Amino acid sequence: MKAWPTIVKYKLHHVAGWLLLYAAWYYFRYEDYPGRAWLITLIKVADLMIMVYITNYLLIPWLLYKKKYLLFAVLFISMVAGCSILKMQLEEAAFGTPGFFDLSSRFKARVYDNIIPHFLLVSTAAAFKLLTDYARAQGRIGILAKEKAETELQFLKSQVNPHFLFNSLNAIYFLIDKQNAGARQTLLQFSDLLRYQLYDCSADTIAIEKELVYLDNYVQLQQLRKDNNYDIQLDIDKNVNGFQITPLLLIPFVENAFKHLSNHTEKANFVHISLTKEDHSFLFEVQNSRDDDSKPTDSGGGIGLANVKRRLELIYPGNHTLDIHKNEDSFGVKLQISI
């Protein structure tokens, strides 16, 4: 069973499938092409393979799944016709009979024997791709629903009555001397953090602007705990707006950066966070200094990076890249999401 993920990763089952098709095609047709059966079979299988991969890995994800149906149909039909004509020309060269597959002669027979079979075979492979993707999507939905239910159950078990909590914070706010504006502002930021977690995060997606406010409040509260030997920067590009994101998706990386932040005395410690957006790509980066022993400077909990990776795979399958790198002096995360 352990070998199967490796086979899938390197597409070895694809190689085995095409070799099996080649062997079967050769076995049933080698008598029809004496002396050239291996070459003719190679041309036919390679031609079919090219069309299947173009359809399944380019046309379907880039066009069909994005509801560009007319463009998909035009390119699909054009590809099948073009590859079929190219295959016939290669077979002419292999046979050494120029003009044998000329479409101007016996047009209907050429279309019936070459283009229509290709259309049916590639369509069958595309249908298999669609069914496989649908099954995977349903599986992800089921896993997400289960994890969401478990998360909500754990949240309900540990949830403090929100009305009591905010009433208490409100009472504390008025107990703080009006001259102590910093303490009052900090309490308000803390209140906003809790309100966001308790109320705003119930939806599957949320406006990126709200997530940025939460992130900014969290970073400001962390800055209060650090002295001048800590360089903490949060850079948000003005273009980061106008799209939805899964709530609390970014904060685990920031929590991890502060948790494993170095505690150097002779050189600066840093946490640098940047968020940018170009076209349909959202880029989030966070980097922090670290000690060689990597001992956490913050004993607080949080969601592990393994769980965040799993969450990204379920919510943004095929639409994100996550790069985590670590060396002796720093730890960095680069997350890119197609939006």
Phi, psi and omega per residue, in radians:
M1 nan -0.572 -3.105
K2 -1.180 -0.436 -3.108
A3 -1.292 -0.399 -3.057
W4 -1.094 -0.796 3.101
P5 -1.003 -0.639 3.114
T6 -1.167 -0.710 3.112
I7 -1.075 -0.784 -3.138
V8 -1.149 -0.723 -3.096
K9 -1.035 -0.770 -3.085
Y10 -1.697 0.214 3.064
K11 0.992 0.583 -3.134
L12 -1.194 -0.481 3.096
H13 -1.198 -0.495 3.042
H14 -1.154 -0.789 -3.138
V15 -1.042 -0.801 -3.134
A16 -1.091 -0.705 -3.140
G17 -1.106 -0.781 -3.129
W18 -1.215 -0.630 3.080
L19 -1.129 -0.682 3.099
L20 -1.129 -0.729 3.100
L21 -1.098 -0.727 3.121
Y22 -1.060 -0.808 -3.111
A23 -1.111 -0.737 -3.136
A24 -1.156 -0.775 -3.138
W25 -1.083 -0.751 3.138
Y26 -1.118 -0.746 -3.090
Y27 -1.078 -0.736 -3.065
F28 -1.455 -0.316 -3.030
R29 -2.154 0.028 -3.014
Y30 -1.123 -0.481 -3.140
E31 -1.242 -0.353 -3.135
D32 -1.378 -0.302 -3.076
Y33 -2.280 1.198 -3.089
P34 -1.039 2.260 3.108
G35 1.445 -0.340 -3.109
R36 -2.226 0.231 -3.036
A37 -1.051 -0.724 -3.107
W38 -1.118 -0.681 -3.111
L39 -1.267 -0.746 3.134
I40 -1.113 -0.738 3.119
T41 -1.112 -0.698 3.119
L42 -1.087 -0.728 3.134
I43 -1.102 -0.796 -3.115
K44 -1.120 -0.801 -3.099
V45 -1.202 -0.740 3.141
A46 -1.113 -0.704 3.119
D47 -1.091 -0.786 3.120
L48 -1.140 -0.715 -3.125
M49 -1.081 -0.753 3.132
I50 -1.070 -0.778 -3.133
M51 -1.139 -0.702 -3.139
V52 -1.114 -0.786 -3.097
Y53 -1.245 -0.646 3.077
I54 -1.091 -0.741 -3.130
T55 -1.181 -0.876 -3.011
N56 -1.318 -0.516 -3.041
Y57 -1.964 -0.097 3.080
L58 -2.153 -1.042 -3.030
L59 -1.183 -0.771 -3.112
I60 -1.176 -0.909 -3.136
P61 -1.166 -0.682 -3.015
W62 -1.470 -0.465 -3.044
L63 -2.087 -0.994 -3.050
L64 -1.100 -0.797 -3.126
Y65 -1.242 -0.293 3.086
K66 -1.751 0.258 3.031
K67 1.114 0.491 3.040
K68 -1.673 1.194 -2.949
Y69 -1.163 -0.782 -3.096
L70 -1.103 -0.810 3.135
L71 -1.106 -0.677 3.095
F72 -1.062 -0.819 -3.105
A73 -1.097 -0.762 -3.124
V74 -1.103 -0.832 -3.115
L75 -1.202 -0.629 3.139
F76 -1.127 -0.856 3.141
I77 -1.124 -0.721 3.129
S78 -1.108 -0.705 3.137
M79 -1.124 -0.807 -3.132
V80 -1.071 -0.796 3.139
A81 -1.130 -0.781 -3.117
G82 -1.130 -0.781 3.132
C83 -1.168 -0.600 3.112
S84 -1.146 -0.754 3.107
I85 -1.123 -0.739 3.113
L86 -1.086 -0.702 3.118
K87 -1.083 -0.746 3.131
M88 -1.115 -0.653 3.117
Q89 -1.175 -0.673 3.098
L90 -1.171 -0.642 3.092
E91 -1.169 -0.641 3.054
E92 -1.020 -0.784 -3.131
A93 -1.148 -0.670 3.136
A94 -1.172 -0.664 3.110
F95 -1.344 -0.376 -3.053
G96 1.257 0.553 -3.119
T97 -2.221 1.396 -3.130
P98 -0.993 2.392 3.105
G99 1.451 -0.003 -3.092
F100 -1.116 -0.646 -3.122
F101 -1.807 0.458 -3.139
D102 -1.070 2.223 -3.100
L103 -1.177 -0.420 -3.104
S104 -1.183 -0.415 3.061
S105 -1.855 2.293 -3.126
R106 0.967 0.928 -3.076
F107 -1.020 -0.842 -3.099
K108 -1.080 -0.713 -3.133
A109 -1.139 -0.692 3.135
R110 -1.124 -0.748 3.135
V111 -1.155 -0.754 -3.092
Y112 -1.167 -0.663 -3.055
D113 -1.512 -0.324 -3.026
N114 -2.139 -1.014 -3.013
I115 -1.257 -0.816 -3.103
I116 -1.106 -0.801 3.068
P117 -1.017 -0.694 3.100
H118 -1.090 -0.755 -3.138
F119 -1.042 -0.751 -3.122
L120 -1.218 -0.724 -3.115
L121 -1.170 -0.793 -3.134
V122 -1.193 -0.642 3.090
S123 -1.109 -0.664 3.089
T124 -1.101 -0.763 3.101
A125 -1.115 -0.658 3.113
A126 -1.161 -0.698 3.110
A127 -1.095 -0.704 3.091
F128 -1.095 -0.699 3.096
K129 -1.090 -0.787 -3.131
L130 -1.105 -0.743 3.121
L131 -1.137 -0.707 3.123
T132 -1.130 -0.790 3.121
D133 -1.112 -0.666 3.115
Y134 -1.120 -0.759 3.128
A135 -1.096 -0.710 3.116
R136 -1.156 -0.692 3.128
A137 -1.120 -0.725 3.108
Q138 -1.129 -0.650 3.090
G139 -1.112 -0.730 3.114
R140 -1.133 -0.689 3.130
I141 -1.097 -0.728 3.119
G142 -1.111 -0.744 3.130
I143 -1.146 -0.741 3.115
L144 -1.077 -0.751 -3.141
A145 -1.101 -0.720 3.133
K146 -1.140 -0.813 -3.122
E147 -1.158 -0.639 3.112
K148 -1.133 -0.731 3.115
A149 -1.105 -0.733 3.129
E150 -1.150 -0.698 3.125
T151 -1.127 -0.770 3.127
E152 -1.118 -0.632 3.117
L153 -1.139 -0.792 3.116
Q154 -1.122 -0.640 3.131
F155 -1.130 -0.749 -3.140
L156 -1.140 -0.607 3.136
K157 -1.161 -0.602 -3.054
S158 -1.778 -0.046 -3.017
Q159 -1.260 2.289 2.997
V160 -1.464 2.493 3.125
N161 -0.915 2.003 -3.019
P162 -1.113 -0.610 3.133
H163 -1.138 -0.748 3.094
F164 -1.093 -0.740 -3.108
L165 -1.092 -0.866 -3.089
F166 -1.249 -0.557 3.034
N167 -1.110 -0.685 3.123
S168 -1.158 -0.769 3.114
L169 -1.101 -0.678 3.107
N170 -1.091 -0.706 3.108
A171 -1.137 -0.726 3.121
I172 -1.108 -0.672 -3.134
Y173 -1.014 -0.762 -3.108
F174 -1.362 -0.266 3.065
L175 -1.395 -0.370 3.137
I176 -1.328 2.356 -3.124
D177 -1.014 2.386 -3.097
K178 -1.059 -0.428 3.131
Q179 -1.265 -0.369 -3.119
N180 -1.563 1.246 -3.076
A181 -1.129 -0.584 -3.127
G182 -1.101 -0.765 -3.140
A183 -1.150 -0.702 3.119
R184 -1.110 -0.753 -3.141
Q185 -1.124 -0.691 3.122
T186 -1.104 -0.720 3.123
L187 -1.135 -0.660 3.097
L188 -1.132 -0.703 3.109
Q189 -1.120 -0.723 3.103
F190 -1.093 -0.695 3.102
S191 -1.081 -0.721 3.125
D192 -1.133 -0.657 3.091
L193 -1.049 -0.827 -3.129
L194 -1.145 -0.728 -3.124
R195 -1.092 -0.702 3.129
Y196 -1.094 -0.786 -3.112
Q197 -1.189 -0.659 -3.050
L198 -1.403 -0.625 -2.981
Y199 -1.991 -0.814 -2.988
D200 -1.357 -0.381 -3.024
C201 -1.574 0.207 -3.128
S202 -1.318 -0.419 -3.138
A203 -1.409 2.800 3.130
D204 -1.216 -0.602 3.096
T205 -2.324 2.814 -3.119
I206 -2.571 2.733 3.129
A207 -1.093 2.397 -3.107
I208 -1.045 -0.514 3.141
E209 -1.043 -0.694 3.132
K210 -1.210 -0.671 3.105
E211 -1.126 -0.620 3.130
L212 -1.198 -0.664 3.086
V213 -1.084 -0.764 3.120
Y214 -1.082 -0.775 -3.134
L215 -1.099 -0.732 3.133
D216 -1.125 -0.763 3.110
N217 -1.081 -0.717 -3.133
Y218 -1.112 -0.777 -3.121
V219 -1.138 -0.715 3.131
Q220 -1.099 -0.677 3.098
L221 -1.171 -0.629 3.089
Q222 -1.184 -0.603 3.133
Q223 -1.099 -0.547 -3.141
L224 -1.106 -0.448 -3.086
R225 -1.507 -0.139 -3.042
K226 -1.952 2.703 3.125
D227 -1.698 -2.920 -3.066
N228 -1.233 -0.175 3.138
N229 -1.441 0.076 -3.139
Y230 -2.045 2.161 3.113
D231 -1.756 1.872 -3.095
I232 -2.044 2.088 -3.084
Q233 -2.234 2.398 3.036
L234 -2.224 1.889 -3.110
D235 -1.931 2.052 -3.135
I236 -2.062 2.038 3.128
D237 -1.157 2.537 -3.098
K238 -1.128 -0.318 -3.141
N239 -1.423 -0.116 -3.117
V240 -1.397 1.500 3.134
N241 -2.915 2.915 2.999
G242 1.365 0.373 3.067
F243 -2.540 2.891 -3.101
Q244 -1.731 2.686 3.113
I245 -2.568 2.731 3.083
T246 -1.176 2.295 -3.109
P247 -1.055 2.526 3.046
L248 1.008 0.536 3.137
L249 -1.415 -0.573 -3.028
L250 -1.603 -0.521 -2.991
I251 -1.057 -0.583 3.124
P252 -1.034 -0.610 3.116
F253 -1.191 -0.671 3.121
V254 -1.224 -0.736 3.073
E255 -1.011 -0.736 -3.141
N256 -1.122 -0.659 3.135
A257 -1.105 -0.754 3.120
F258 -1.276 -0.574 -3.131
K259 -1.132 -0.676 -3.092
H260 -1.856 0.386 3.120
L261 -1.168 2.444 -3.119
S262 -1.199 2.910 3.135
N263 -2.305 0.877 -3.124
H264 -1.205 2.579 3.061
T265 -1.878 -0.417 -3.085
E266 -1.731 -0.193 3.097
K267 -2.529 2.904 -3.015
A268 -1.254 2.606 2.989
N269 -1.882 2.544 -3.037
F270 -2.543 2.657 2.902
V271 -2.343 2.027 -3.133
H272 -2.030 2.187 -3.101
I273 -2.181 2.314 3.103
S274 -2.414 2.514 3.117
L275 -2.327 2.192 -3.137
T276 -2.370 2.846 3.108
K277 -2.513 2.269 3.069
E278 -2.308 2.115 -3.111
D279 0.951 -2.024 -3.117
H280 -1.870 0.453 -3.106
S281 -2.138 2.196 3.100
F282 -1.871 2.210 -3.087
L283 -2.081 2.201 3.127
F284 -2.138 2.222 -3.141
E285 -2.310 2.423 3.051
V286 -2.472 2.359 -3.125
Q287 -2.420 2.424 3.123
N288 -2.394 2.630 3.035
S289 -1.304 2.681 -3.112
R290 -2.534 2.723 3.051
D291 -1.498 2.819 3.129
D292 -1.081 -0.622 -3.085
D293 -1.437 -0.200 3.068
S294 0.994 0.559 3.092
K295 -1.321 2.312 -3.136
P296 -1.066 2.343 3.055
T297 -1.582 -0.121 3.139
D298 -2.288 2.133 -3.077
S299 -1.491 0.056 -3.109
G300 -1.138 2.766 -3.136
G301 -1.452 -2.736 -3.120
G302 2.560 3.056 3.135
I303 -1.472 2.239 -3.140
G304 -1.162 2.716 -3.128
L305 -1.123 -0.530 3.109
A306 -1.099 -0.696 3.109
N307 -1.183 -0.645 3.120
V308 -1.161 -0.705 3.087
K309 -1.035 -0.787 3.136
R310 -1.100 -0.685 3.135
R311 -1.120 -0.726 3.118
L312 -1.125 -0.711 3.139
E313 -1.102 -0.595 -3.114
L314 -1.390 -0.681 -3.027
I315 -1.543 -0.655 -3.103
Y316 -2.145 1.015 -3.110
P317 -1.152 2.148 3.120
G318 1.305 0.003 -3.097
N319 -2.063 0.370 3.110
H320 -2.625 2.737 2.979
T321 -2.287 2.371 -3.123
L322 -2.200 2.088 -3.137
D323 -2.060 2.037 3.110
I324 -2.015 2.124 -3.108
H325 -2.274 2.566 -3.079
K326 -2.488 2.414 2.990
N327 -2.377 -2.930 -3.048
E328 -1.148 -0.540 -3.006
D329 -1.875 -0.307 -3.036
S330 -2.628 2.865 3.087
F331 -2.343 2.318 -3.068
G332 -2.392 2.631 3.103
V333 -2.323 2.323 3.070
K334 -2.238 2.041 -3.123
L335 -2.068 2.213 3.096
Q336 -2.123 2.244 -3.096
I337 -2.199 2.334 3.017
S338 -1.423 2.203 -3.045
I339 -2.055 nan nan
